[in-house]
Amino acid sequence: MQVSIGLTVLALLACGLPLAWQQRSDESCDTSVDGANETVYTAHRWTEDQLPGIGDYLEVHYHVTVLGTPCDRNVPGPTDMRYEGLIRLRPADADELAGEYDWKPLPSGATFTFGAPDDMWPKLAPFAPAGTTWLHSEQYAQTTSTGPLPGDLFLSADRATAYFLLSTG
């Protein structure tokens, strides 16, 4: 009798501890995701492969949105990420980028596949130069619409600033 009670307790501990640990781990994951979704990052990580024409930019502020439910252990596969940010370009790179594509002012009420500067995450807005007029290039959008990080870019050549949106899925 004592042996069967002992085995039952061991079985409950064996099943209960992993479930409790998973619960704690999921809560930790949710906290990490929430923190990532609220952070403005400044790591100099974006390249010409991801955003052609940005050159050796001076400064970047970007935001990561973790999409889906990455903390749900019942959902298989990788988690998609959405990146949006502002890049302060070197003036010569901004001028070169402006000359390489067919940039046009944003039409009123236009929608874009990945978003637009009007939809900018509020914590990024303070990093956009005051009075910025954004331009968009369909030609540029086509070059960045495929690959591992499809996205789009809006340019303010006179302010040497670019606003980008990229997504892993």
C-alpha positions in Angstrom: 0.0 0.0 0.0 2.8 2.4 1.0 4.6 1.5 -2.2 1.6 2.3 -4.4 1.0 5.6 -2.6 4.7 6.5 -3.1 4.6 5.6 -6.8 1.4 7.7 -7.2 3.1 10.7 -5.5 6.2 10.2 -7.7 4.0 10.0 -10.8 2.2 13.2 -9.8 5.4 15.0 -9.2 6.8 13.7 -12.5 3.8 15.0 -14.4 3.1 18.1 -12.3 6.6 19.6 -12.2 7.1 19.8 -16.0 3.6 21.3 -16.3 4.4 23.9 -13.6 7.8 24.6 -15.2 6.1 25.0 -18.6 3.6 27.4 -17.1 6.5 29.4 -15.6 8.5 29.2 -18.8 5.5 30.4 -20.8 5.0 33.4 -18.5 8.7 34.2 -18.9 8.3 34.0 -22.6 5.3 36.3 -22.6 7.2 38.8 -20.6 10.2 38.6 -23.0 7.9 39.1 -26.1 6.1 42.0 -24.5 9.5 43.6 -23.7 10.7 43.1 -27.3 7.4 44.6 -28.7 8.0 47.7 -26.6 11.7 48.4 -27.3 13.3 50.8 -29.7 16.5 49.1 -30.9 19.6 50.9 -32.3 21.9 48.0 -33.4 23.6 48.7 -36.7 22.3 45.5 -38.3 20.6 46.4 -41.6 22.5 45.7 -44.8 22.4 46.6 -48.5 21.1 43.0 -49.0 18.0 43.8 -47.0 17.6 47.5 -47.9 19.5 48.3 -51.2 21.0 51.8 -51.3 21.2 52.5 -47.5 25.0 52.6 -47.6 27.0 53.0 -44.4 24.2 54.8 -42.6 24.8 57.0 -39.6 22.0 55.9 -37.2 19.0 53.6 -37.0 16.1 53.3 -34.6 13.8 50.3 -35.2 11.1 48.3 -33.6 10.4 44.6 -33.7 6.9 43.2 -33.5 6.7 39.5 -32.7 3.7 38.1 -34.6 1.6 35.2 -33.7 1.9 33.2 -30.5 5.6 32.3 -30.1 5.1 31.2 -26.4 2.4 28.6 -27.3 4.2 25.3 -27.3 1.3 23.8 -29.3 2.0 26.0 -32.3 4.8 24.5 -34.4 7.3 26.3 -36.5 9.2 29.6 -36.3 7.7 32.9 -35.2 7.3 35.7 -37.7 8.8 39.1 -37.0 7.9 42.5 -38.4 10.5 45.2 -38.3 10.0 48.9 -38.9 12.5 51.7 -38.4 14.1 55.0 -39.3 17.5 55.2 -40.8 19.5 58.4 -40.9 21.5 58.1 -44.1 24.7 59.8 -45.1 23.7 62.7 -47.4 25.6 61.3 -50.3 23.9 57.9 -50.0 20.5 59.6 -49.7 21.2 61.6 -52.9 22.4 58.4 -54.7 19.4 56.4 -53.6 17.1 59.2 -54.7 18.6 59.1 -58.2 18.5 55.4 -58.6 14.7 54.8 -58.3 11.5 56.5 -59.4 10.5 58.2 -56.1 7.2 60.0 -56.0 5.2 61.8 -53.3 2.8 59.5 -51.4 -0.7 59.8 -52.9 -3.4 60.8 -50.5 -5.1 57.7 -48.9 -2.7 55.2 -50.6 -2.2 51.9 -49.0 1.0 49.8 -49.2 1.5 46.1 -48.7 3.7 46.4 -45.6 2.4 49.7 -44.2 3.2 53.4 -44.6 4.8 56.3 -42.6 1.4 57.4 -41.5 1.1 54.1 -39.6 4.5 54.5 -37.9 4.8 53.0 -34.4 4.4 56.0 -32.0 7.6 55.4 -30.2 9.5 55.7 -33.5 7.9 59.0 -34.5 10.1 61.2 -32.4 13.1 60.0 -34.4 11.6 61.2 -37.7 12.9 64.7 -38.6 10.2 67.4 -38.3 8.5 68.3 -41.5 9.5 65.1 -43.3 7.9 64.6 -46.7 8.1 60.9 -47.6 8.5 59.6 -51.1 7.8 56.0 -52.4 9.1 54.1 -55.3 7.2 51.2 -56.8 10.4 50.1 -58.5 12.2 50.0 -55.2 9.3 48.2 -53.6 9.5 45.5 -56.2 13.2 44.9 -55.5 12.5 44.4 -51.8 9.2 42.5 -52.0 10.8 39.1 -52.1 13.5 37.2 -50.3 13.9 36.3 -46.6 12.9 39.8 -45.5 10.4 41.2 -47.9 9.4 44.8 -47.3 9.3 48.4 -48.4 11.1 51.7 -47.9 10.1 55.3 -47.9 12.6 58.0 -48.5 13.0 61.6 -47.5 16.1 62.5 -49.5 16.2 66.1 -48.3 16.3 64.9 -44.7 18.6 62.0 -45.5 16.2 59.6 -43.8 14.5 56.4 -44.8 11.6 54.6 -43.1 11.5 50.9 -43.7 9.2 48.0 -43.0 10.4 44.4 -43.3 8.7 41.1 -42.4 9.8 37.5 -42.1 6.4 36.2 -43.1 
